[in-house]
């Protein structure tokens, strides 16, 4: 067995782990980072950027948001069912963290909203290809990785951690294994666990949420998020607390059918498997609200129905709902995307000449769907949604003339899981008596319990923001902890 020693061991090299390693180096602490993948970054490689509140970027763009305003928005959104001290500490640090990243060389494209009702807190990393969208944060990951190494961090890839070393109630290291299977005993004064949750663990997803991964639940497939970090901490006595998902909605295999997914995120006719409407489709810009509503429907799915006239309308006039991820140019590419879906037999896209034929393809009672469409079109003609009170601007009749009816099936999804253990504002992992377990810290999604029952997309960039800031917070606390140990 190999033997290693450090001041801090960091379990996983995602944004939280990298932030912890960099901060340890800034405090003259030696850090060893174990990452089971063959690259650093974790979920950040698919992300776009972190939250910032009261930043210079926001002020220059006249998008300033005060800490007091953000805190009030977040705590009311969560009905105060979250640790306000943790939220406030993270929010207060977020502006400094944006500058901290800029000082490393990270460039930001600006501060953005996700949808109309959200705040401009999303500091999206300037993308290398010039197109804002998924994976924009890749350059930030590379810069953070190099900064951690520059400050002395040793990063071992393809080296998963198997367990924590606990002695006299304290966490004093980890047992890992290199890519050849040889075990490593790495001793340290403190350990930070930042493994990113359990978003791709079917058994844990089923046990915690009653969902069937890849059957009625289609999250982003972030490799390696299997929950091993949480299981290690639970075994060490951590309180099992606050596990949830960042609820959104999307098509199955949505990245392979991105154009279709983007085009149907509009407030057309949304029905469940029974053929009934179930919400004001004008809420579809808020993916969490819509995901929550779909989660209550039979089969945890829903169908957005349009016709080609509506696609042409959006291509000419622009969409009813804009968001930063799904550009309006997608409507110009719709026909090619639809043709490909039909030719490949994709089971999430439907075309039909009549509403009855469409219903049969979707497995919905034809009479029920025809009646729902008739009622909906009547409301469109009257310019008043008497059922769910959708904004009249979004009421467009769906006739199926000149091209028939088109639809996609949306499922509930998530960017990943959040929570599972509880930490305080110092990143210390708490036991069932809400007392800190000496030497054990966590950061990022493993301990992200700041959303209550629903992911807060009104302040976009929150998950990556919490990851980076909590990594910094934990490592700063560890520096104080080690100083006390040595006194």
C-alpha angles and dihedrals in degrees: 000000000000118000124215135172133198141149091247134019115202117201108213131004103236121125092287094048094045091049090051092049093049092048091049089054091049087057093050093253123140112236131195115196122198117197122178095203124075092246140037128246105063113195091355088076087069095039136087110216149309134275120261129184123200094002127161088242091059093046093051089051093046089243097117118160120185124225089241092055094046093047091050092049093049099044093048090046090054094040088235091290091132136073102276092193091056092047094048093047091050094045092047091052096046098086092050089049092056089053090044089057092045090052088058090054102266112146123205126209090213142279113300144186119227095214136355098276096046128091124251095252099121108106100196116201113242103260119231092226093048093242118114110224145092116344093025090128093065094102090053091055092053093048093048091048092053092045091053090052092045089056092052104267115150109217118197115193125201087023111121122195112236102187147345122254110233122187125173090346093306129112107234104166147315142266112231136170127221125225090271091055097252112144122239126204107203115186122199143156090242141010129211115203112202106155099144104244131273105290095140099041106104095193095051092044089053095045097046102037108012091240128137111226113232091004106068098351122060112179127170106284102238104177118236100017092133102139098249092134092055092047090052092052093045089051088052091056102268118155111257101229147147103006112169142141131250091244117214135139132241144145121277108267087009096168089059090049099033096143094054092045090051096047095052095052088096131108097260122125114319118188137171129232089278091057097250131126113241109179147015101280089211086080092067091100087069099067093190095055091047092045090052090052093047089050088065094053128094109278089006090263140105139193127230110207126200139146130229092260088064092048089052090047091055092045090054102037103025127251124301090231121041124194134173096243103048110052122209089238087079090081090065089057096046099104094053091048092048092049091051092049092052094045093049094045095240107184097211098066126067136191128182140160093226134033089238091056090047091051092053092051090051094045094245126135104264096216092051094049092046090052092047091051092047092051091046094050090049089056090048090053090050091044091229130103102212093177106053101000097238116185106274089229088070097051108109120162115236110215104159091225118143099020108010129241126322131190145166132208116236123199132190112267142164141208085234143294125301133200132008100151131047124234133178125230089280093060092247113150112236128218126219090281089054091247122136118258102228113247096006119112135165136197139179127017095345088070103022101129098147099107104065108204099339136046108248107231092163085082100042123202091041100130097049088039092054091046096055096039095045089050089055092043093052095048093048089052090048090055089057091044092053092046089055091048091053096046 
